[in-house]
Amino acid sequence: MTALTRWHVGPWTTRGTAAGAAFEPGRKRTPDELNFDIVGLSRIVGRRQTLPEEMLVRRCQAALRPTDPRVCGVQTLDPEMSAELSTVAALAFTWLAERAPAGYHFVHTDAVELQPLLDLSAEVVAVDAVVQLAGVPLPAARLATSHVRRSPTGPWYAGDATCNWSGPHPTPSEAVAAVELARTQLVTQLTTAGREDLASTADRWAPIPIEPS
């Protein structure tokens, strides 16, 4: 999977209310606002929109994202436009789902989330899946499940979408080495915990994601 480099496990959009459910202003998007976020996410990741889709997005933008500040979870579209946006959002999610990193899949609940596949027989196994299935404290898990990215100031770090667990490192290879060491420690900790079945998947763990500099 090459199109999707910047990634993290968990929600990729804000959360929204289900169709027909009571709105939660200031906490969750309306169904229309969530669909708008899904279409926007797919565009950020690289999906090309058709001209009719572009025009629809512009119309929705005017209705859902006015220039004056408004609380989320309030704005809705007229029924016809809402149906059109829902159709495009479904297409956008399908496109995104087909590009999930090996060992992971996108799910659409009250948000679009990237989750590990819990299939230990798969050709590629996500370290996140191993940690989730272990069900016991694993000190190395946090760093072992990290990806590597470069900070705006130059140094490289290993961490998740919001936190750095290792670094700064002068080169990406050194940040990767820190994650590799944590993965080795994770294997030992899994074995000690009596989860040899999980430790034995180490040779099929997904590669450490490295964001482009």
C-alpha positions in Angstrom: 0.0 0.0 0.0 1.7 3.2 -1.2 -1.0 5.8 -1.6 -1.7 6.1 2.1 1.5 6.9 4.1 0.3 9.1 6.9 -1.8 7.0 9.1 -2.8 6.2 12.7 -5.0 3.6 14.4 -8.3 5.1 15.6 -10.7 7.7 14.3 -9.8 9.6 11.1 -12.9 11.9 11.2 -14.8 13.6 13.9 -17.7 11.6 15.3 -21.2 12.1 14.2 -24.8 11.2 15.1 -26.6 8.4 13.4 -29.4 9.2 11.0 -32.6 9.8 13.1 -30.7 10.1 16.4 -30.8 13.2 18.5 -28.2 15.8 17.6 -25.4 16.6 20.1 -24.4 20.2 19.3 -20.8 20.9 20.1 -20.0 17.2 20.6 -20.9 15.3 17.4 -21.4 16.2 13.8 -24.8 15.9 12.2 -25.1 13.0 9.6 -24.6 15.5 6.8 -21.6 17.1 8.5 -20.0 13.6 9.0 -20.6 12.7 5.3 -19.0 16.0 4.4 -16.0 15.0 6.5 -15.7 11.6 4.9 -15.7 13.1 1.4 -13.1 15.6 2.5 -10.9 12.9 4.1 -10.9 10.8 0.9 -9.8 13.9 -1.0 -7.0 14.6 1.4 -5.8 11.0 1.1 -5.8 11.3 -2.7 -9.2 10.5 -4.2 -10.0 12.5 -7.3 -13.5 13.9 -7.5 -15.6 14.1 -10.6 -16.8 17.5 -11.7 -20.4 16.9 -10.4 -18.9 15.8 -7.1 -16.8 19.0 -6.9 -19.8 21.1 -7.6 -21.8 19.2 -4.9 -19.0 19.7 -2.4 -19.0 23.4 -3.0 -22.7 23.6 -2.5 -22.5 21.6 0.7 -19.5 23.7 1.9 -21.7 26.9 1.7 -24.4 25.2 3.7 -22.4 23.3 6.3 -19.3 25.5 6.7 -20.4 29.1 6.7 -17.8 31.8 7.2 -19.3 32.8 10.6 -18.4 30.5 13.5 -21.1 28.0 14.4 -21.3 25.1 16.7 -21.0 21.7 15.0 -23.8 19.2 15.2 -26.5 21.7 14.1 -26.2 22.3 10.3 -28.1 20.1 7.9 -28.8 20.0 4.2 -32.1 19.8 2.3 -33.2 16.2 1.7 -32.2 16.1 -2.0 -28.7 17.5 -1.4 -28.3 15.3 1.7 -29.1 12.2 -0.3 -26.5 13.2 -3.0 -23.9 13.8 -0.4 -24.6 10.5 1.3 -24.1 8.7 -2.0 -20.8 10.4 -2.6 -19.7 9.7 1.0 -20.4 6.0 0.5 -18.3 6.0 -2.7 -15.5 7.9 -0.9 -15.5 5.4 2.0 -15.4 2.4 -0.3 -12.4 4.0 -2.1 -10.7 4.6 1.2 -11.4 1.1 2.5 -9.6 -0.4 -0.5 -6.5 1.5 0.5 -6.1 0.4 4.1 -2.5 -0.5 5.1 -1.8 -4.2 5.2 -3.0 -5.7 8.4 -5.7 -3.1 9.0 -9.1 -2.1 7.8 -11.3 1.0 7.8 -14.6 0.8 9.6 -17.5 3.2 9.4 -19.4 3.6 12.7 -20.0 7.0 14.1 -16.7 7.9 12.5 -14.3 6.5 10.0 -11.7 4.6 12.0 -8.6 2.5 11.1 -8.5 -0.7 13.1 -6.2 -3.7 13.1 -7.4 -7.0 11.6 -7.6 -9.6 14.4 -6.6 -12.5 12.1 -3.4 -14.2 13.2 -3.3 -16.4 10.2 -3.1 -13.5 7.8 -0.1 -12.9 5.6 0.5 -9.6 7.4 -0.4 -9.1 11.1 -0.6 -5.7 12.7 1.3 -5.3 15.9 -1.7 -3.4 17.2 -3.8 -6.6 16.7 -1.2 -8.7 18.7 -1.3 -6.2 21.6 -5.1 -6.1 21.6 -5.4 -9.9 21.6 -2.8 -10.3 24.3 -5.1 -8.7 26.9 -2.3 -8.2 29.4 0.0 -5.2 30.2 3.0 -5.1 27.8 5.4 -2.3 28.6 6.9 -2.4 25.1 3.6 -2.1 23.3 3.4 1.6 23.1 6.7 2.1 21.2 6.4 -1.2 19.4 3.2 0.0 17.7 4.6 3.4 16.7 5.2 4.9 13.3 8.1 7.2 12.4 7.7 10.8 11.4 9.7 13.9 11.0 8.9 17.0 13.1 8.6 20.4 11.4 11.9 21.4 12.9 13.8 18.5 11.4 14.4 15.7 13.9 12.7 12.3 13.6 10.4 10.8 16.2 8.6 7.5 16.8 5.1 7.7 18.2 1.4 7.8 17.3 -0.8 10.5 15.8 -0.5 12.9 18.7 2.5 11.8 20.9 6.2 11.1 20.5 7.4 8.0 22.4 11.1 8.1 21.2 13.3 10.9 19.9 14.4 13.3 18.8 16.6 11.2 16.4 18.8 12.8 13.7 17.8 10.2 11.1 14.7 8.1 10.3 16.8 4.9 10.5 17.6 5.6 14.2 13.9 6.2 15.0 13.1 2.9 13.2 15.8 1.1 15.2 14.1 2.3 18.4 10.8 0.8 17.3 12.5 -2.4 16.1 14.1 -2.8 19.6 10.7 -2.3 21.2 9.2 -5.0 18.9 11.9 -7.4 20.0 11.1 -6.6 23.6 7.5 -7.2 22.9 8.2 -10.7 21.6 10.0 -11.5 24.9 7.1 -10.0 26.9 4.5 -12.0 25.0 6.5 -15.2 25.5 6.8 -14.5 29.2 3.1 -13.9 29.4 2.5 -17.4 27.9 1.3 -16.0 24.6 3.7 -17.8 22.3 1.0 -17.9 19.7 1.1 -14.2 19.4 4.9 -13.9 19.7 5.2 -16.4 16.8 3.6 -13.9 14.4 6.5 -11.5 14.7 8.0 -12.5 11.3 4.7 -11.4 9.7 4.3 -8.1 11.5 3.5 -5.1 9.3 6.5 -2.9 8.4 7.1 0.1 10.5 5.3 3.0 8.8 7.6 5.9 7.9 6.1 9.2 6.8 7.9 10.9 4.0 10.3 13.8 4.9 
